[in-house]
Every structure is written in C-alpha cells, then in structure tokens.
Amino acid sequence: MAISKKIAGFLASASWIRKMFEEGERLRAIYGADKVYDFTLGNPDVEPPAAFKEALKNAALHPVPGMHRYMSNAGYPETRAAVTSVLAEEHGLPFQAKHVVMTVGAGGGLNVVLKTLLDEGDEVIVLAPYFVEYKFYVDNHGGRVVEVRTGPDFQPDLEALAAAITPRTRAVIINSPNNPTGVVYGENCLNEMGRLLEARGLALGRTIYLISDEPYAKIVYDGIQVPSVFRAYRSSIVVTSHSKDLALPGERIGYIAVHPQMEDVDLLVEGLVFCNRTLGFVNAPALMQRLVAGLQREKVDIDAYREKRDLLYNTLVEFGFDVVRPQGAFYLFPRSPLPDDVEFVRTAQKYNVLVVPGSGFGLPGYFRVSYCINKQVIINARPALEALARELGMIK
Ligand SMILES: Cc1ncc(COP(=O)(O)O)c(C=O)c1O
C-alpha cells in the first residue's frame, strides 16, 4: 500500500465535512447550484477589509529590498511588535515581541505548540464538541486525545474536566468562540478553569498548559468581548490567525502568543521557534507578515455575519429546532430532531439541505450549520427547511 496503515485508517474514517462537500458537488451537478443549500463549509464568503487591499497595493508599489527572503524563524520583529502592542493593551500584561511567534495559520500554530510540548503518550484534553483536526494534530506529535463533554449550553464542565486530568495530562485545548457551537466561554468559567489547572498542576508536579485556539475571537456579536485566558491562567498559550477576522484563510497567516509571565517562558519560545523551523514551515509567509502588521485593529464586516446569524437562528427556531443562540464565530449547533444525527443529515439531503452531523465533532445527537455563506442561500433555503421540519413532525 502506498500509504501508512495509520493514514489509511484516518482516510477510512473520512472527515464528514469532506464527505458533505462531495455530496454537495453531486447535488449541484444534478439540480443546479441555486437549488442546493450548502451549510457545511467554514470558508468565509466576505472579502478582506479595504485596508488589506490598500496594504497589498502599497507593498507591490513600494517593494522593500529583501522582502521575499528568509527571516528569523519567529517572524519579522516589526510584525511581532505590532501584534504584542495590541495584546498588551487588550490583556493588560507586559507582552514584548519575543512572546509572539508568527505561524502558518492557527493550524500551523497548533502543530508547533503541540510538537514543542508533548512527550510520547502525553494526554491532551479537548472539550466536545471540538474542531475535528485537533485529533490529528495531537496524533502528529505522539499525544493522546482525551475527550471531555461540555455541559449545558456547551460551556465547559469543570467537574468533568477535573476528573479527566491524570499524571500524563500535558495540555487542555479550548476554542472560544467555538467551532462548531458558536458559544463564547464565560469569564468566570475561564477563571475557575485557570484555578483548577494551577492546583492540579501543582499537585502533580507538572505544568498543565491551556492552549486557547482563538481564530474567531473578533467575530462576536451583541457587544460582547471574548474573556482573556491570559488573565485567567499564567500557563496559557493563545493560538490564532487572520483566516476569519481578516478573511484570509488561503494566505495562511497567524501567530502563537505566550503568557509573558509564564515559568520558563524563554525556553518555551525557543522550543516554539525551533519547531516552526523543523516542521518545515520555516517561517510564516513573508508578504502576509508585512501586511498584517498594520492591520491588527481591522476586521471584516461583523454586521453581515450577525444579520445571517439572526436570520438562520430565527428560521430554525420558528421551525421547531432546539438551538443555543451563539454569540460568536459563524456556526449554529442545533440538536438533531432524530436520535441518530447521521440519519437526520441524510433526511435533510433529500431537501438539498447540507449540514454536518455532530458525530463529526465528537458529539453525536447534534448537527452543525455554517452561515459564512451568501445571505440569499439562507433565504432560499427557507421552504426546504420548512418541508424538512414538516416531514419530521416538528411543525404542522
Ligand atoms: C476552531 C478552529 N481552529 C483552527 C482552525 C484553523 O484555522 P487556520 O486557517 O488559521 O489554520 C479553524 C479553521 O476553520 C477552526 O475552525
């Protein structure tokens, strides 16, 4: 066989999102694109802010000699300084450029962090439902995923988290605003989580790192702000990107920021920079680093997302779906009206409605609906959603 047994196994348990994408292609070929209501992808449909295009034009018109060469594996000092000056202001902590490593998106950043932290067999706790790639990222670096279910409204269940910690626990990954639920974790909850990890780490004689995956941090609604993990826990590492907030997922630009007062912070950063290099990323894309340095306070049009959230949430509730109203990201995670979420997803397909089963995120019994799509798709999907709800006896 051309590929390893392990990868063959991963392929066989294929990603639901990819499966649904293929199903969408099949349905679009039969019915036409405007008759298929595809809520499966997390690829922003909005354009980057105008300031990004200006910065790009400017970089092309006024090239700096050497701007396409290798640089420090951590990234340009000016970019790291620009990132940390905003972080220092937002979190009220003494960040310096040395506390940031520029990465190939959040996905690249998570791999760098896990490579740096994990010994073979170390455990990494993830809170279900979760971004499915975590499983593969942890496996990439010899770790073992331990799943812990979230509690009511998809907030972390701290008792369950405490019960899952063992002498092999090395890190906990959280993601807020969350993919797939859209939920933002509360400040009290993060503070308590910080106290829990501190106490358990002390008792076990080893630091338990909190890795906060935050690519949706700026995509929040209703005037809320994402609470700071840095203020909640000293051994925290934020991994983020501009894939969503500047709508640049194809450009692969993000960063890792470590708590400036963490124990052994310089050694940790040295490890991160080494792993950024030796995983073959070498450094984050040079041109993007130049551009995002001046865009740290920019973001895409959040109102457009909020409008779509409201439209889709209201439609689903009207048709009898049980769904937590999300305050961030661009996903909804309703309860499946059928006990088997895969069966529900297949039933929805009959109406050309494409959604992803909760099983694909480690939480069967739910399904994910993504609304980073054209608003017209949500409007056009209304009769199909209504017919689906009628078939399932949710409305008369
Ligand atoms: C929760 C979460 N983490 C990480 C990523 C990866 O983002 P990036 O494009 O920055 O690698 C995504 C992408 O959808 C995501 O939803």
PDBQT file of the ligand as one rigid body, heavy atoms in Angstrom, charges set to zero:
ROOT
HETATM    1  C1  LIG A 401     -11.535  26.076  15.661  1.00  0.00    +0.000 C 
HETATM    2  C2  LIG A 401     -10.567  26.219  14.548  1.00  0.00    +0.000 A 
HETATM    3  N1  LIG A 401      -9.264  26.185  14.825  1.00  0.00    +0.000 NA
HETATM    4  C3  LIG A 401      -8.334  26.305  13.857  1.00  0.00    +0.000 A 
HETATM    5  C4  LIG A 401      -8.700  26.465  12.539  1.00  0.00    +0.000 A 
HETATM    6  C5  LIG A 401      -7.631  26.568  11.508  1.00  0.00    +0.000 C 
HETATM    7  O1  LIG A 401      -7.526  27.867  11.062  1.00  0.00    +0.000 OA
HETATM    8  P1  LIG A 401      -6.346  28.387  10.157  1.00  0.00    +0.000 P 
HETATM    9  O2  LIG A 401      -6.920  28.670   8.809  1.00  0.00    +0.000 OA
HETATM   10  O3  LIG A 401      -5.874  29.624  10.824  1.00  0.00    +0.000 OA
HETATM   11  O4  LIG A 401      -5.290  27.341  10.136  1.00  0.00    +0.000 OA
HETATM   12  C6  LIG A 401     -10.057  26.507  12.193  1.00  0.00    +0.000 A 
HETATM   13  C7  LIG A 401     -10.480  26.622  10.794  1.00  0.00    +0.000 C 
HETATM   14  O5  LIG A 401     -11.619  26.505  10.429  1.00  0.00    +0.000 OA
HETATM   15  C8  LIG A 401     -11.019  26.377  13.236  1.00  0.00    +0.000 A 
HETATM   16  O6  LIG A 401     -12.341  26.401  12.977  1.00  0.00    +0.000 OA
ENDROOT
TORSDOF 0
